[in-house]
Structures are given as C-alpha cells and as structure tokens.
Amino acid sequence: MVVDVSYISKEHSAGAQQAASGVTGILAVQGAFAEHAAMLDQLGAEWKLLRAAEDFDNSIDRVILPGGESTTQGKLLRSTGLFDPIAKHISAGKPVLGTCAGMILLAQRLDNDPNVYFGALDATVRRNAYGRQLGSFTATEDINVFDADGSHAAVITDFPLVFIRGPFVVDVGERAQVMCRTNGNVVALQQGKMLATAFHPEITEDTRFHEFFLSL
C-alpha cells in the first residue's frame, strides 16, 4: 500500500473526535503507524494516533502496535506515559493487534533479548529472526482465525505476507493459537482478542486481516 502524503499531518480519522467509543488507538511514537491508519480509513473505521498518555481516552476500544524498532518503542512507551494505559487495555482482554515490532512488544519471552515489554502473548519470539540477507521477502499463505473463545472460525485464504526484517515465533505456549506459518516458521498468533503477526498486513492492498481484527 502506498500511503497518501496527507497522512503526514493526520492525527485522527474524520469522526474520531466526536466518537464516544469504537475508536482504534494506533501507537504512534515510532514506526509504521500511518499505513494502519490508511487501512482503517479504507474500512470506514475510526482511529486516532496515540502519542502521549492523554491521547488514550474512553473512546479507545482497540489498539494497534505497529512495526518499527521495538527497543525504541519500548523506551518511548514509558517516557510518554502510554505503557500503563495500553497494558491495562491488554490485561482487560480488549482487542489488540501487534505487527512485527508489535509482536515483540506483546511477547512474554524473547529468546535473543533480555527485555520483556507487555509480556502478554504466551510465546517466545525471536527478534530480527530472518537477519539481513533475508530481511525483506514476500509469501502467500492461508491464515486461520479463531473466535475469542478459541474455537476455529474461518480461513483467510491466499493472504499476501510482507516481511521486513521481521521476527518469528520459536515457541508457542498453551494459551496462544497458530494462525499462520511460512517456510516452517510460525508467523502469526491469536490469543483471545490479541493478534500478533511477524508480517505487515497494513502495507498490502488486502483488507481482510484488519477486517477480522475489527470484528473482535
């Protein structure tokens, strides 16, 4: 997806300031947040960028943690005051989507990094798992999606996966369910209303993954 230059100055969707609920908060301290905003606009979903603690208000029903640099994002989450409200949102079982760096922020365990951030996703994740040589590549796979109670709901067929020096999952705990594998590696998990991907659904033209997220 090529994002319109207007997103450089956009802080929220057209109706987000008037909405009492139903708004997706997109973490915007660093990384690829504009692409998620553009995808939500395509779907007619209200959104606002989260840059400081005061941006996280009662209208926020779901949260997106975008790709970027997880160590930098982790530090900025603390310095902006956004870590605690997002952590409370996650612990309450509300919908959250973490893509690439967002998967790292959600993981309970990292096998090549001593840091743990939200520690909510029952999995062990490897940062920069594909390294520099294979840092960016594409694939097409089916994605299994589940109801919030864990029962299998549907399959998103032939979904385009875009990886940019992404992580992958090296160990899946009992509470998480595998949504997708590619080349033998687990690259997407669901745990209740929490989704985590090693790939970037927001930079494709395919809206189906975000549609599923909005349905949770």
Stockholm file with secondary structure:
# STOCKHOLM 1.0

chainA/1-216         MVVDVSYISKEHSAGAQQAASGVTGILAVQGAFAEHAAMLDQLGAEWKLLRAAEDFDNSIDRVILPGGESTTQGKLLRSTGLFDPIAKHISAGKPVLGTCAGMILLAQRLDNDPNVYFGALDATVRRNAYGRQLGSFTATEDINVFDADGSHAAVITDFPLVFIRGPFVVDVGERAQVMCRTNGNVVALQQGKMLATAFHPEITEDTRFHEFFLSL
#=GR chainA/1-216 SS CCCCGGGGTCCBCTTGGGCSSCEEEEECSSSSHHHHHHHHHHTTCCEEEECSGGGCCTTEEEEEECSSCHHHHHHHHHHTTCHHHHHHHHHTTCCEEEETHHHHHHEEEETTCSCCSSCCEEEEEETTTTTTTTSEEEEEEEEEEECTTSCEEEEEEEEEEEEESCCEEEEECTTCEEEEEETTEEEEEEETTEEEESSCGGGSSCCHHHHHHHHC
#=GC SS_cons         CCCCGGGGTCCBCTTGGGCSSCEEEEECSSSSHHHHHHHHHHTTCCEEEECSGGGCCTTEEEEEECSSCHHHHHHHHHHTTCHHHHHHHHHTTCCEEEETHHHHHHEEEETTCSCCSSCCEEEEEETTTTTTTTSEEEEEEEEEEECTTSCEEEEEEEEEEEEESCCEEEEECTTCEEEEEETTEEEEEEETTEEEESSCGGGSSCCHHHHHHHHC
//
